[in-house]
Amino acid sequence: MKRYIYKFFLGILLLCSLSAGMSSVFAANTSSSAPIYTTLRSIDLRTYNEYRYKMTEQFFHLKKYFEVEQEMSVDILRKIAVLSVKGYKYLPDNLGNKNILNDLLIDIEK
């Protein structure tokens, strides 16, 4: 069970950080020291960054829920799966991105 949880969290983090390198190239110049994945800016709407922010937010909700209840919330897992599929549409269409998404969805179903 711990192996599946580890793989699941790793998949979420990989998917969320997949475009972090590319988004920093095209991101608006901000002088704040806050990481770009913790704030949803107006420039991020209708881009992958919007879904990355929402997935990260759901991940932290899932983490808090797991720490308290010692089980994963099915509702939060479903939200992460839906956000992942929607966010994938904004990523470049290549096999690496598709494999990461498939691994994440398989881990969620387990």
N, C-alpha and C positions, 0 to 999 in steps of 0.2 A: 504494500500500500504506500509506504514512504517513497518507493521508487517512482510510482505513478505521480505522486504529488510533486516530487522533485522535477520530473520530466514536464509536468503540466506548467509549473511555475517558470521553468526554464524556457518553455515554448512561448509563454506570454511575454516574458522579458525579451526574448529574441525578436518576436514580432513587433513589440513596441519600440525596440531600439534599432530595428532594421534600417529605417530611414533616418535615424538620428544624424548620421554622418552627412548624408545628402541634404537634409533639411537645414543644417547649420550653414551650408554653402549659400542657400537661397533665402535664408531667413532674414527678416528685417533687422537692421542694426539696432540693438537694444543695449542700453548701458547698465541694466539691472543685472545682479549676480544670480538671480533665480534661474534654476535649470529650465530649459524650454519645454519640458514635458509636464511641468507642474502648473503652468498657467495657460489658459485657453485665450488666445488673442483673437481679435477680429480678423487679422490676416490669415489665421489658420482655418477659418470656417470653409467648409466644402473642400477640404484637402485631407490628405492622410493624417496630418497632425491633429485634426479634430478628433478622429477616431483613436489615434494613439493616446491622446489625453483621456478620452472616455474609457478606454481599455485599462489604462494605468489607474484611473480612479476606481474602476470596478475591481481591479486586482487588489488594491488596498482595502476595499470593503470585504473582499473574500478573505484576505489575510486576517483582518480583525475578527470576522465571524469564525474562522477556523481556530483562532487562539482562544476564543470564549467557548464555543460549542464543541470543539474537537471533531468537527465534520464540515464538509464543504456544502455550501448552499447551492441547491440546484438552480434556483432563480438567477443567482449571480453568475453561475457558470453558463446558463443560457444567454444572458446578456453579453457576456464576453464572446461567446461564439457568434452571435449576431453581429456585434461590433467588428469582430475580426473579418467576417465575410464582407461586410460593407467597406471596411477600410482597405481590404485587399484590392478592391477595384481601383484604388488610387495609386497602387504600387506598380512598378514596371512589370510587364508580363514576362517572367522568366521562371525557369524550373526551380531555382532556389527558393524564391518567394512562395511558390505553389507548394513545395515540400514542407516548408515551415508551417504554412496554414493547415495543410493536411495533418501534420503531426499534432498540432494544437487541437484540431477538431477531434482526432482520434483519442487523444488524452482526455478531452472533456467528456466524451461518450463513455469512457471507462469509469 
